[in-house]
Amino acid sequence: MHWSFVFGVVVVYGINQGLGGGLNRVGSDYYWKDVQQVQPSEAQFYSGITSISWIVDHFGVFSLMLYQSPGIADALILSLWEFASYDAYMCSIPSRNQECLFANQVHPKNWYPIPLIFCRPWGKLPENVPCHPKLADFANCMKKKGRGMSIFVSILDGTYHERAEDAKAACRQLSTYIDYKRCEGVAEIVVAPSMSHGFRGIVQTMGLGNLKPNIVVMRYPEIWRRENLIEIPATFVGIINDCIVANKAVVIVKGLDEWPNEYQRQYGTIDLYWIVRDGGLMLLLSQLLLTKESFESCKIQVFCIAEEDTEAEELKADVKKFLYDLRMQAEVIVITMKSWGAQAEGGTQQDESVEAFTGAQRRIVSYLDEMKDKAQREGTSLMDDGKRVVVDEQQVEKFLYTTLKLNSTILRYSRMAAVVLVSLPPPPLNHPPYFYMEYMDLLVENVPRLLIVRGYRRDVVTLFT
């Protein structure tokens, strides 16, 4: 046998049909799954249907040999081939699913938001309302390519033995609400001595493998100043710290009452104040919003902060290139620290922010004086909520002033935006929770619809997202 014949067989059948066919199969599988959103079992069925003529052609010789019943022979062989292919595919599903479920790291291209919807974090909804009516609408906005499951969670105060039946009834009520809102998700009710204890257990144990929730979504506690809700600041700070420790992203929705449903079309811009690196979660959320009918007419603006005027153009070019590589269309606006400070210092547009700043400053001083008086009477160090705290008054002023500048910038550029996304500052260590709530209140002051976002230690967007 001449070597050229062997070489020809290797080239034609090995490289062309073998390697080329394999690459073509990989590409078509991704096309079916990611673009057409067809399940693998359906794709296998379509592939078999379109291959009938090719198979019949190959078995033509066999049909001529079995001239007495060629139709039956073709049908038998085709059926056996289809059964073998389908059986091999079904046998491979459990192992592949198990590998995906317990994989150490999911590629950003295959990363999907699995939101943990905290339904009643502040417990002030009527007893017959299991969840805020707009939270399910927001959860539907977080679906990537139409896929994604949400976990709706509520916490009942008390002991499990005493409130087990109440928990079951609440779970049924919450499940009915999820079905009514046509949201893909499951309901879970946890009984715990307090909100903090319950959430700490949820964030550690909820979910399985890569199906664990990766984003905690809750409403901003706009009612925290009421006299009977003094525990909210400590609970709010505790939830954020637990999410940071558990490596969960956080999305806090302010202005949930004004969140649009699927029939309320929005116009204007979706503004991103990209202060810290968050793995691209803020960018991903803005793109997910654009896929919904409510926000599809909006445009994206990305605001960045530069230290010096000389760095502004370079930073703008870098961010533009990064967004171009991600195939995201957005206008980039760079604000320098010098101009940022000038905006916060004067002008009628900043009067509202300055008034809120003065009020927060006065309340913090009053609260600090009360802590100092109590510590002096009891002969102890500064304590808040039963924990020792450290207060650096210069640092407090710095936090307040920085928050004032950011709020005034948002009001200047984004007052008419459809929705604003801003980075969530982490709570300072050993800091009174009351102070942190004052910072947050100053940040969200007069901004009607705001998403406060904190990512986690991994990227969620790539060139292929």
C-alpha positions, -999 to +999 in steps of 0.1 A: +000+000+000+015+033-011+022+059+015+003+086-004-029+065-001-025+063+037-017+101+038-048+108+018-070+087+041-056+105+072-061+139+057-096+133+044-111+112+071-089+121+101-084+159+098-112+169+076-141+148+088-127+139+122-112+172+136-133+195+114-165+176+122-157+177+159-151+215+159-183+220+139-202+199+164-189+220+193-199+252+175-233+240+167-239+228+203-231+262+216-253+278+190-283+256+199-278+261+237-268+298+239-284+315+209-315+294+201-320+284+238-329+249+228-323+221+253-297+194+243-324+167+240-343+188+215-312+196+195-304+159+193-339+152+179-335+179+152-300+166+143-314+132+138-343+144+116-320+164+093-296+134+090-322+109+077-314+115+040-276+111+047-282+079+065-305+065+039-279+073+012-252+054+032-274+024+036-284+023+000-261-006-007-276-025+022-311-018+009-302-033-025-288-064-008-321-067+011-341-061-020-371-080-006-378-054+021-355-023+017-379+001+034-381-021+065-343-025+066-338+013+064-364+020+091-349-007+114-313+006+110-324+042+114-343+034+146-314+015+161-290+044+153-313+070+168-319+049+199-281+044+204-274+081+200-301+092+224-293+065+249-256+075+249-266+111+253-289+105+282-263+083+299-239+112+298-263+138+313-259+128+350-222+128+350-220+161+332-246+177+354-228+165+385-195+179+372-211+213+365-229+213+399-198+207+419-172+224+397-148+246+417-151+276+394-178+285+369-165+303+338-178+339+337-195+330+303-216+304+321-222+325+352-259+333+359-274+354+387-291+333+413-307+360+435-317+354+471-347+377+475-350+388+511-388+394+512-395+410+546-361+421+560-376+449+580-409+432+588-432+461+582-455+447+555-490+436+564-493+400+576-512+390+545-486+403+521-457+378+519-434+400+498-432+435+484-451+434+451-422+449+431-395+426+443-406+398+420-406+423+391-371+432+399-361+395+402-374+390+367-351+418+355-321+398+367-326+369+343-297+363+319-309+351+284-343+344+299-328+319+324-323+321+361-340+309+393-347+331+423-349+320+459-375+340+479-367+339+517-385+352+547-376+349+584-400+344+613-390+354+648-393+327+674-385+290+680-390+263+653-411+240+676-435+268+684-438+283+649-434+253+626-470+254+614-468+292+609-437+287+587-455+261+566-485+284+561-462+313+552-443+292+527-475+282+509-486+318+508-452+329+494-452+301+468-487+313+457-473+349+454-444+336+432-467+318+409-490+348+406-461+370+396-450+344+371-415+343+385-392+313+383-383+307+419-388+288+451-400+299+485-382+292+518-393+302+553-367+301+582-376+304+619-349+320+640-345+339+673-337+371+654-334+385+618-296+385+621-293+349+633-318+337+606-299+355+578-266+342+589-279+306+587-294+312+553-263+327+537-242+297+549-265+268+540-290+278+513-286+261+479-263+232+467-230+235+449-230+260+421-268+264+426-262+284+458-275+319+455-248+344+445-266+377+449-286+389+479-314+414+469-333+434+495-351+467+499-334+497+513-347+505+548-361+539+542-382+536+574-353+531+598-356+564+616-389+554+632-387+552+670-398+515+672-372+504+646-340+512+664-326+477+656-326+482+619-291+498+616-273+469+634-293+444+613-286+462+581-248+464+587-248+428+599-264+415+567-239+434+545-209+421+566-223+385+564-226+388+526-190+401+524-177+372+545-198+346+526-186+361+493-221+370+481-229+400+459-254+425+473-280+446+455-300+470+476-330+486+459-340+521+469-373+535+455-389+500+451-424+515+452-415+533+419-400+503+402-417+499+368-436+467+358-433+450+325-458+474+309-443+507+320-418+517+294-389+539+306-369+565+287-336+583+294-305+568+308-292+540+330-264+557+349-235+537+365-213+553+391-184+529+389-164+537+420-148+504+429-140+472+410-168+448+414-161+421+388-183+437+363-216+430+382-228+466+377-222+464+340-239+431+338-270+444+357-272+473+333-271+450+303-298+428+318-320+458+324-317+467+287-330+433+277-364+440+294-391+459+276-394+484+304-358+497+298-350+487+262-353+524+251-327+536+276-290+543+270-261+536+294-238+562+309-207+552+329-193+577+354-157+573+366-137+592+392-101+604+383-076+616+409-060+643+387-072+663+357-042+649+337-055+613+343-090+620+330-084+615+293-063+583+299-089+569+322-117+577+297-098+560+269-091+529+290-128+525+301-140+530+265-116+503+253-127+480+280-164+485+272-156+481+234-139+448+241-170+437+261-192+448+231-211+472+254-223+505+241-221+533+267-211+569+270-182+574+294-180+605+316-150+611+338-153+634+368-121+646+384-117+651+421-111+688+417-143+694+398-161+669+421-152+690+451-162+723+434-196+709+426-202+699+462-191+733+476-217+756+461-245+763+437-283+760+440-282+725+427-263+713+457-285+730+483-306+698+489-274+678+495-259+703+518-290+705+539-290+667+542-253+668+551-259+693+579-288+672+593-267+640+593-238+658+609-260+672+637-276+638+644-242+620+645-228+645+669-258+641+692-256+603+690-219+604+698-224+627+728-250+602+741-225+573+737-198+593+755-221+602+784-232+566+788-196+553+787-185+580+813-214+570+837-207+533+835-169+537+834-165+517+802-152+523+767-176+535+739-202+508+733-230+505+707-255+477+704-235+458+730-202+460+711-171+481+716-167+507+689-140+531+679-149+565+666-124+588+648-143+621+644-120+632+616-128+600+597-165+605+603-163+640+588-144+625+558-170+598+552-198+624+554-181+648+530-172+621+505-208+609+505-220+645+501-199+650+470-211+617+455-248+626+462-245+661+447-228+646+416-256+621+412-282+648+415-264+670+390-260+644+363-286+618+369-317+634+384-338+624+354-322+590+349-345+559+346-323+542+372-290+549+389-264+522+399-238+531+425-211+511+443-220+500+479-193+512+504-185+485+529-192+493+566-161+505+584-148+481+610-157+488+647-179+517+636-214+524+650-241+510+627-261+542+632-233+563+616-232+540+586-269+544+581-265+581+582-238+578+554-261+557+533-291+580+539-270+609+527-259+589+496-295+581+485-310+614+494-334+627+467-325+600+443-358+584+433-347+550+419-313+536+429-295+503+429-267+501+454-244+473+442-215+454+457-198+426+437-176+399+450-142+384+444-146+372+408-154+384+374-189+379+360-184+394+325-160+384+298-156+391+261-180+362+255-207+373+279 
